[in-house]
Amino acid sequence: MKWNQISFRYRMLIIMTVSGLLQLLVLTLAGFSYIKQSQEEEMGLKAKGVATFLAQSSSVIHMIQYDTSSLMQARYRGLTEMIGAAFIVIGDKDGIRLIHPIDERIGLPMKGGDNDLALIHGKSYVSFAEGSLGKSVRGKAAVFDEDGNVIGVVSVGYLLDRLQDRIEPYLLFLIGMAILVLIANAIISYFISRRFQKAILGFEPEEIGRLYGELDVTMSTIKEGVISIDTHGVLRSINTSACEILGLTKEKVMNQPLTRVLPNSDLQSLIDSQETDHDIELYLNQQRIVANRSPILVDGKVVGAVSSFRLRDEISELTDQLSQTKAYAEMLRSQTHEHRNKLNTISGLVQMGEVEAVQSLIGQETEHYQQLIEFLRETVKDPLIAGMLLGKTERAREIGLSLLVDEESRLEPLPENINADDLVTILGNLIDNAFDATQSAIKAAPNERFERAQIEVSISDFGNEIILEVSDKGCGLPKHLDVDALTTRGVSSKSAHNRGVGLFLVKQLTERYQGQLEMIENDTMGTRVTIYIPKDGLA
């Protein structure tokens, strides 16, 4: 079975177990080596102490001076057994054995080659050497006469083989403890690996790598910009589109605080509020964007926030196309409905033989549309706004109302900093609100249709401001809501679902151009809404 075919949990178990085994093996060997060294040093110091004691005893000095070693063999052999040593050897100044555990080796030179420090330099020391009895740790001490001359050497030794036997129980203990620790480590590793795999949602490392690669490619192909932060406000991901929109370099901004990368961003506030924002307009890095933002929740806890966004100009372009299409559709629908009625009338007149009446009706219709088109072309220089007014005029006729554009209206080509689609949004929403208010008033008082059915629109381009005004004779401003409340997102005087957006957009666009919005009730009936847009306002 291949390594990547084993589940991540068992791979973690194997890795942690083998790693623990190697660590325990190293620790066991180190412990055994330390114990062995300590035992050898301890035995060496003990042997040195005994050798020094014997070298200073008068009996050893007397024995060497007067050669009475034959009488002392049994005594020193008994002492050897008493202290647990392997041997006690006493030699003369030439290194000839006087005392030795084996009779046949008495009178022969001492082996090991480690007597010079004692016999020549008169020192006491510990040495490791191989003598006639085997490898041993030895304590050696020089024997001095009354005049301070070296007359012999005492050597007390412990065989290393016997020392090994003393150390083996420690080794068995260390091995036993290592096995217990290994078992405990395996159990702990098993539960840790289970918990870790649960934390990564059960995915295998290869799956996580593949998913990350897929996510990275997906993020790079999304046209919308996407950024995400963690709970500390640190930028954790940003795609290619976000870098292009905001003019950032991915390598420089990754893992940096968002407040440093985008000082005007308040994305981190979503972590505390846990609210979701839809289609909000922001100004970041000198770019106007429309964003959707949401906190990131994992197991009910907020672990960060994410934002997707596009340039407002791109959305404005789509809105422009949609507004024109909608205006044309409304105009065509109104004209289709109106022309159907006219065609029915013409058909009836033809059947009745009223040819002159047919010609007169056709002439009136042609003249009406031609006059309206010519008027808008002369007074409103922006085709998008003119087309919207033409469409709204036809829409008003379709629903039984009358939309009049003030003859004194005037609109020159717009400055570069003012977008035509913003003015279309403002005027379109005000006119739609006037339609709704007028229809509601007529429905409440049908006998007042004639005096209420007219809606007036005025566009002024004189001076330093563009003034847009829509006046109706509808139901007026609601008594329980003030102007600030009516221009708040989601607040509406109508109870229908998904209302309360029109006036909010009007107010938002007006404030963007540093303009003013004025809503007052007419002297007799209805409402007058006026928008002042400075020509040098910032867009």
Long-range contacts (C-beta under 8 A, 24 or more apart in sequence): 4-204, 4-206, 7-204, 8-193, 8-197, 8-203, 8-204, 8-205, 9-190, 9-193, 9-194, 9-197, 10-193, 12-189, 12-192, 12-193, 12-196, 12-197, 13-186, 13-189, 13-190, 13-193, 16-185, 16-186, 16-189, 16-192, 16-193, 17-182, 17-185, 17-186, 17-189, 20-181, 20-182, 20-185, 20-186, 20-189, 21-182, 24-178, 24-181, 24-182, 25-178, 27-178, 28-174, 28-175, 28-178, 31-170, 31-174, 32-167, 32-170, 32-171, 32-174, 35-167, 35-170, 35-171, 36-163, 36-164, 36-167, 39-163, 39-166, 39-167, 40-128, 40-137, 40-160, 40-163, 41-126, 43-137, 43-158, 43-163, 44-126, 44-128, 44-137, 44-138, 44-139, 45-126, 45-139, 46-83, 46-139, 46-158, 47-85, 47-126, 47-137, 47-138, 47-139, 47-156, 47-157, 47-158, 48-124, 48-125, 48-126, 48-139, 48-140, 48-141, 48-156, 49-139, 50-83, 50-85, 50-88, 50-139, 50-156, 51-124, 51-138, 51-139, 51-140, 51-141, 51-154, 51-155, 51-156, 52-124, 52-139, 52-141, 52-154, 54-88, 54-90, 54-141, 54-154, 54-156, 55-124, 55-141, 55-142, 55-143, 55-144, 55-152, 55-153, 55-154, 56-141, 60-90, 60-143, 60-152, 60-154, 61-143, 61-144, 61-145, 61-151, 63-90, 63-98, 63-99, 64-90, 64-92, 64-98, 64-143, 64-151, 64-152, 65-145, 65-151, 67-98, 69-98, 69-99, 69-106, 72-99, 73-99, 73-103, 73-106, 77-101, 83-156, 84-158, 85-156, 85-157, 85-158, 86-133, 86-136, 86-157, 86-158, 86-159, 86-162, 87-131, 87-133, 87-136, 87-155, 87-156, 87-157, 88-154, 88-155, 88-156, 89-131, 89-154, 89-155, 89-156, 89-157, 90-143, 90-152, 90-153, 90-154, 90-155, 91-115, 91-152, 91-153, 91-155, 92-151, 92-152, 93-119, 93-150, 93-151, 93-152, 95-119, 95-153, 98-152, 101-133, 102-132, 105-132, 110-153, 110-155, 112-138, 114-138, 114-140, 115-140, 115-153, 115-155, 118-142, 118-150, 118-153, 119-150, 119-152, 119-153, 120-150, 122-150, 128-160, 131-157, 133-157, 133-159, 134-159, 134-160, 134-161, 135-159, 135-160, 135-161, 136-160, 137-163, 223-310, 224-308, 224-309, 224-310, 225-289, 225-308, 225-309, 225-310, 226-306, 226-307, 226-308, 227-258, 227-267, 227-306, 227-307, 228-296, 228-304, 228-305, 228-306, 228-307, 229-258, 229-267, 229-268, 229-304, 229-305, 229-306, 230-303, 230-304, 231-271, 231-302, 231-303, 231-304, 232-257, 233-257, 233-258, 233-259, 233-267, 233-268, 233-271, 234-258, 235-261, 236-304, 242-309, 245-287, 245-289, 245-309, 245-310, 245-311, 246-284, 246-285, 246-287, 247-285, 247-287, 248-285, 267-293, 267-305, 267-307, 268-305, 270-294, 270-295, 270-305, 271-295, 271-302, 271-304, 271-305, 274-302, 281-312, 281-508, 281-512, 282-309, 287-311, 288-312, 288-313, 290-315, 316-419, 316-421, 316-422, 319-421, 319-425, 320-384, 320-420, 320-421, 320-424, 323-384, 323-388, 323-421, 323-424, 323-425, 323-428, 324-384, 324-387, 326-391, 327-387, 327-388, 327-390, 327-391, 327-392, 328-387, 328-391, 330-391, 330-392, 330-394, 330-395, 331-387, 331-390, 331-391, 331-394, 331-395, 333-395, 333-398, 334-391, 334-394, 334-395, 334-397, 334-398, 335-394, 337-398, 338-394, 338-397, 338-398, 375-405, 375-407, 376-405, 379-405, 379-409, 379-410, 379-411, 379-459, 380-409, 380-411, 380-459, 381-411, 381-412, 381-413, 382-411, 382-413, 382-414, 382-420, 382-423, 384-420, 384-421, 384-424, 385-411, 385-420, 385-423, 385-424, 385-427, 385-459, 388-424, 388-427, 388-428, 389-427, 389-457, 392-428, 392-431, 395-435, 396-435, 396-455, 399-435, 399-439, 400-449, 400-453, 401-435, 401-438, 401-439, 401-453, 401-454, 401-455, 402-453, 402-454, 402-455, 403-431, 403-455, 403-457, 404-454, 404-455, 404-456, 404-457, 405-457, 405-458, 405-459, 406-456, 406-457, 406-458, 406-459, 408-458, 408-460, 409-457, 409-458, 409-459, 409-460, 410-459, 410-460, 410-461, 410-462, 411-459, 411-461, 411-466, 412-461, 414-466, 415-535, 415-536, 417-536, 417-537, 417-538, 417-539, 418-466, 418-513, 418-533, 418-535, 418-537, 418-539, 419-539, 422-509, 422-512, 422-513, 422-539, 423-466, 423-468, 423-533, 425-505, 425-506, 425-509, 426-468, 426-505, 426-506, 426-509, 426-510, 426-531, 427-457, 427-459, 427-468, 427-470, 429-502, 429-503, 429-505, 429-506, 430-468, 430-470, 430-502, 430-506, 430-529, 430-531, 431-455, 431-457, 431-470, 432-502, 433-470, 433-502, 433-503, 433-529, 434-470, 434-471, 434-472, 434-474, 434-527, 436-474, 436-494, 437-472, 437-474, 437-475, 437-476, 437-526, 437-527, 438-472, 438-473, 438-474, 438-526, 439-474, 440-474, 440-475, 441-473, 441-474, 441-475, 441-525, 441-526, 444-475, 452-525, 452-526, 464-534, 464-535, 464-536, 465-515, 465-532, 465-533, 465-534, 465-535, 466-532, 466-533, 466-535, 467-530, 467-531, 467-532, 467-533, 468-530, 468-531, 468-533, 469-528, 469-529, 469-530, 469-531, 470-528, 470-529, 471-522, 471-526, 471-527, 471-528, 471-529, 472-526, 472-527, 473-522, 473-524, 473-525, 473-526, 474-525, 474-526, 474-527, 475-526, 476-521, 476-522, 476-525, 476-526, 476-527, 477-519, 477-521, 477-527, 483-517, 483-519, 486-519, 487-517, 506-531, 512-537, 512-538, 512-539, 513-537, 513-538, 513-539, 514-538
